[in-house]
Amino acid sequence: MIKRVIILVVLISLYNCEELIEVEDISNEVVTILAPSDNSTIDTNTINFSWQALEFAETYQLQIARSGFETPEEIVEDTLVSVTSYTKVLLEGNYQWRIKAINFGYETPYTTQNLTIED
């Protein structure tokens, strides 16, 4: 009888642990960019990139490319952050930047914007 109770307790514990480690699928979600908006022209070199928090995201991957991601002259930033903003100093020129949300098991597609820096 005691063996049956122990087995039952172990099975219930395992079931509860499965529920605790379930990861929310965010792969169909989209990260909403706040600033800079698409096709912005900015006359300062210090840029504050910001986006809305996505529920169940643990980190965000931010990438910035000089002249665009299809044929980049240079990837000037590729970083993981756990907050919803990032500041970077950029030289004059044309850039694309993109952001995606990541959790333990899933990631969203990138949201991409264009940006021009004029000094």
Contacts in CASP RR format, 6 or more apart in sequence:
PFRMAT RR
TARGET T0000
AUTHOR 0000-0000-0000
METHOD contacts of the structure
MODEL  1
MIKRVIILVVLISLYNCEELIEVEDISNEVVTILAPSDNSTIDTNTINFS
WQALEFAETYQLQIARSGFETPEEIVEDTLVSVTSYTKVLLEGNYQWRIK
AINFGYETPYTTQNLTIED
23 56 0 8 1.000
23 103 0 8 1.000
23 104 0 8 1.000
23 105 0 8 1.000
23 106 0 8 1.000
24 55 0 8 1.000
24 56 0 8 1.000
24 103 0 8 1.000
24 106 0 8 1.000
25 106 0 8 1.000
26 54 0 8 1.000
26 56 0 8 1.000
26 57 0 8 1.000
26 101 0 8 1.000
26 103 0 8 1.000
26 106 0 8 1.000
26 107 0 8 1.000
26 108 0 8 1.000
27 106 0 8 1.000
27 107 0 8 1.000
27 108 0 8 1.000
27 109 0 8 1.000
28 108 0 8 1.000
29 54 0 8 1.000
29 101 0 8 1.000
29 108 0 8 1.000
30 108 0 8 1.000
30 109 0 8 1.000
30 111 0 8 1.000
31 51 0 8 1.000
31 52 0 8 1.000
31 54 0 8 1.000
31 57 0 8 1.000
31 60 0 8 1.000
31 99 0 8 1.000
31 100 0 8 1.000
31 101 0 8 1.000
31 108 0 8 1.000
31 111 0 8 1.000
32 51 0 8 1.000
32 52 0 8 1.000
32 111 0 8 1.000
33 50 0 8 1.000
33 51 0 8 1.000
33 99 0 8 1.000
33 111 0 8 1.000
33 113 0 8 1.000
34 50 0 8 1.000
34 51 0 8 1.000
34 52 0 8 1.000
35 48 0 8 1.000
35 49 0 8 1.000
35 50 0 8 1.000
36 42 0 8 1.000
36 47 0 8 1.000
36 49 0 8 1.000
36 113 0 8 1.000
36 115 0 8 1.000
37 113 0 8 1.000
38 113 0 8 1.000
38 114 0 8 1.000
39 113 0 8 1.000
39 114 0 8 1.000
39 115 0 8 1.000
39 116 0 8 1.000
40 113 0 8 1.000
40 114 0 8 1.000
40 115 0 8 1.000
40 116 0 8 1.000
41 116 0 8 1.000
41 118 0 8 1.000
42 115 0 8 1.000
42 116 0 8 1.000
42 117 0 8 1.000
42 118 0 8 1.000
43 117 0 8 1.000
43 118 0 8 1.000
43 119 0 8 1.000
44 117 0 8 1.000
45 89 0 8 1.000
45 90 0 8 1.000
45 91 0 8 1.000
45 92 0 8 1.000
45 117 0 8 1.000
45 119 0 8 1.000
46 87 0 8 1.000
46 88 0 8 1.000
46 89 0 8 1.000
47 87 0 8 1.000
47 88 0 8 1.000
47 89 0 8 1.000
47 90 0 8 1.000
47 115 0 8 1.000
47 117 0 8 1.000
48 85 0 8 1.000
48 86 0 8 1.000
48 87 0 8 1.000
49 62 0 8 1.000
49 64 0 8 1.000
49 85 0 8 1.000
49 86 0 8 1.000
49 87 0 8 1.000
49 88 0 8 1.000
49 97 0 8 1.000
49 99 0 8 1.000
50 84 0 8 1.000
50 85 0 8 1.000
50 86 0 8 1.000
51 60 0 8 1.000
51 84 0 8 1.000
51 85 0 8 1.000
51 99 0 8 1.000
51 111 0 8 1.000
52 84 0 8 1.000
53 84 0 8 1.000
54 101 0 8 1.000
54 108 0 8 1.000
56 103 0 8 1.000
57 101 0 8 1.000
57 102 0 8 1.000
57 103 0 8 1.000
57 108 0 8 1.000
58 82 0 8 1.000
58 102 0 8 1.000
58 103 0 8 1.000
58 104 0 8 1.000
59 80 0 8 1.000
59 81 0 8 1.000
59 82 0 8 1.000
59 101 0 8 1.000
59 102 0 8 1.000
59 103 0 8 1.000
60 80 0 8 1.000
60 81 0 8 1.000
60 82 0 8 1.000
60 84 0 8 1.000
60 99 0 8 1.000
60 100 0 8 1.000
60 101 0 8 1.000
60 102 0 8 1.000
61 78 0 8 1.000
61 79 0 8 1.000
61 80 0 8 1.000
61 99 0 8 1.000
61 100 0 8 1.000
61 102 0 8 1.000
61 107 0 8 1.000
62 77 0 8 1.000
62 78 0 8 1.000
62 79 0 8 1.000
62 80 0 8 1.000
62 81 0 8 1.000
62 86 0 8 1.000
62 97 0 8 1.000
62 98 0 8 1.000
62 99 0 8 1.000
63 69 0 8 1.000
63 75 0 8 1.000
63 77 0 8 1.000
63 78 0 8 1.000
63 79 0 8 1.000
63 97 0 8 1.000
63 98 0 8 1.000
63 99 0 8 1.000
63 110 0 8 1.000
64 75 0 8 1.000
64 76 0 8 1.000
64 77 0 8 1.000
64 78 0 8 1.000
64 88 0 8 1.000
64 90 0 8 1.000
64 95 0 8 1.000
64 96 0 8 1.000
64 97 0 8 1.000
65 72 0 8 1.000
65 73 0 8 1.000
65 74 0 8 1.000
65 75 0 8 1.000
65 76 0 8 1.000
65 95 0 8 1.000
65 96 0 8 1.000
65 97 0 8 1.000
66 72 0 8 1.000
66 73 0 8 1.000
66 74 0 8 1.000
66 75 0 8 1.000
66 76 0 8 1.000
66 93 0 8 1.000
66 94 0 8 1.000
66 95 0 8 1.000
67 73 0 8 1.000
67 94 0 8 1.000
67 95 0 8 1.000
67 96 0 8 1.000
68 94 0 8 1.000
68 95 0 8 1.000
68 96 0 8 1.000
68 114 0 8 1.000
69 96 0 8 1.000
69 98 0 8 1.000
69 112 0 8 1.000
76 88 0 8 1.000
76 90 0 8 1.000
76 95 0 8 1.000
77 88 0 8 1.000
79 86 0 8 1.000
80 102 0 8 1.000
90 117 0 8 1.000
91 117 0 8 1.000
92 117 0 8 1.000
92 118 0 8 1.000
92 119 0 8 1.000
93 116 0 8 1.000
93 117 0 8 1.000
93 118 0 8 1.000
94 114 0 8 1.000
94 115 0 8 1.000
94 116 0 8 1.000
94 117 0 8 1.000
95 114 0 8 1.000
95 115 0 8 1.000
95 116 0 8 1.000
95 117 0 8 1.000
96 112 0 8 1.000
96 113 0 8 1.000
96 114 0 8 1.000
96 115 0 8 1.000
97 112 0 8 1.000
97 113 0 8 1.000
97 115 0 8 1.000
98 110 0 8 1.000
98 111 0 8 1.000
98 112 0 8 1.000
98 113 0 8 1.000
99 110 0 8 1.000
99 111 0 8 1.000
100 107 0 8 1.000
100 108 0 8 1.000
100 109 0 8 1.000
100 110 0 8 1.000
100 111 0 8 1.000
101 107 0 8 1.000
101 108 0 8 1.000
102 108 0 8 1.000
END
